[in-house]
Amino acid sequence: MKKSLIALALVSAFTAPAFAQEAAAPVSDHTLTGNVGLFSSYRFRGIDQTMGKPALQGGFDYSHASGIYVGNWNSNVSSYAGYPGGNLEMDFYAGFKKAFGDFGVDVGGIYYYYPGTEGAAPANTGVVYNGELYVGASWKFITAKASYAVTDYFNAANSKGTYYLDLGAAYDLGNGWGVNGHVGYLDFANSTTGDYTDWKLGATKDIGGYVIGLSYIGTDADKSVYTWTNAAKNNQTFFAGKNTVVLSVTKSF
């Protein structure tokens, strides 16, 4: 009997840790992620923000299991692309995102801020900024989003109410390959010459967690409206809506 009890005790001693290891660790309701990327140029809604120069971009995102999220994203810009005295874009956003099977919803707001433009921007506030509310929906690999400016659109006079419509798709081909496409339309409030359509076709390849991207981007933007002047280079002009190819390397963590 004594031997049986000893044997049982030994079996319990060796098997108990195995059961403990099998117990799943609790999943946190909180998620913090980051991203960084290098782009051959920065295109926002099809319009060049860096005068054709490279852009370093990155940000952080916090999300809760309930669907609530907040985040910050940043990129260098050219002060001659409508941001006098500034060379940095800082975006702050918050919202609610939830998936219901293959369907998803996303509602929130975003504030675009350009430090350094306070004393140079020819606007009422003296700083270039833009505030928008947005609503989005997704189904499998297709997304749709509408954004509405609740302030003057990047300080353009009487442009409150400008809206942007975005339809996109990103499809995973397997083995690290992907393709994506996008078409967008900007309706510039109180202006007909500011309206335009933009589009993008691209491909990506994941190599050890680094995503290499190549995209062809174009617009039908009015050249007289979206041409920037570089005062540092003898007032050289640059059409920010011209068709171009953008190469990128991004990493999420």
GILINKA-V695753 format. One record per backbone hydrogen bond with DSSP energy under -0.5 kcal/mol. NH is the residue of the N-H (numbers start at 1). CO is the residue of the C=O. Records with the same first field share a line. If there is no record, write none. Layout:
NH: CO / CO
This chain:
5: 1
6: 2
7: 3
8: 4
9: 5
10: 6
11: 7
12: 8
13: 9
14: 10
15: 11
16: 12
17: 13
19: 15
20: 16
21: 17
22: 18
23: 19 / 20
31: 63
33: 61
35: 59
36: 251
37: 57
38: 249
39: 55
40: 247
43: 41
44: 42 / 47
45: 43
47: 44
48: 240
49: 42
50: 42
53: 50
55: 39
57: 37 / 55
58: 74
59: 35
60: 72
61: 33
62: 70
63: 31
64: 68
65: 29
67: 64
69: 95
70: 62
71: 93
72: 60
73: 91
74: 58
75: 89
76: 56
77: 87
78: 49
81: 78
83: 79
86: 83
87: 115
89: 75
90: 113
91: 73
92: 111
93: 71
94: 109
95: 69
96: 107
97: 67
98: 105
100: 103
103: 100
104: 138
105: 98
106: 136
107: 96
108: 134
109: 94
110: 132
111: 92
112: 130
113: 90
114: 128
117: 114
120: 117
121: 117 / 126
123: 121
130: 112
132: 110
133: 148
134: 108
135: 146
136: 106
137: 144
138: 104
139: 142
140: 102
142: 139
143: 168
144: 137
145: 166
146: 135
147: 164
148: 133
149: 162
150: 131
151: 131
154: 152
155: 129 / 152
156: 153
159: 156
161: 149
162: 159
163: 187
164: 147
165: 185
166: 145
167: 183
168: 143
169: 181
170: 141
171: 179
173: 171 / 177
174: 177
177: 174
178: 204
179: 171
180: 202
181: 169
182: 200
183: 167
184: 198
185: 165
186: 196
187: 163 / 185
188: 186
189: 187
191: 188
195: 192
196: 186
198: 184
199: 218
200: 182
201: 216
202: 180
203: 214
204: 178
205: 212
206: 176
207: 205 / 210
208: 206
210: 207
211: 209 / 250
212: 205 / 210
213: 248
214: 203
215: 246
216: 201
217: 215 / 244
218: 199
219: 241
220: 197
222: 193
225: 222
226: 222
228: 226 / 238
230: 236
231: 229
233: 230
234: 231
235: 230
236: 230 / 233
238: 228
240: 226 / 238
242: 239
244: 217
246: 215
248: 213
249: 38
250: 211
251: 36
252: 209
253: 34
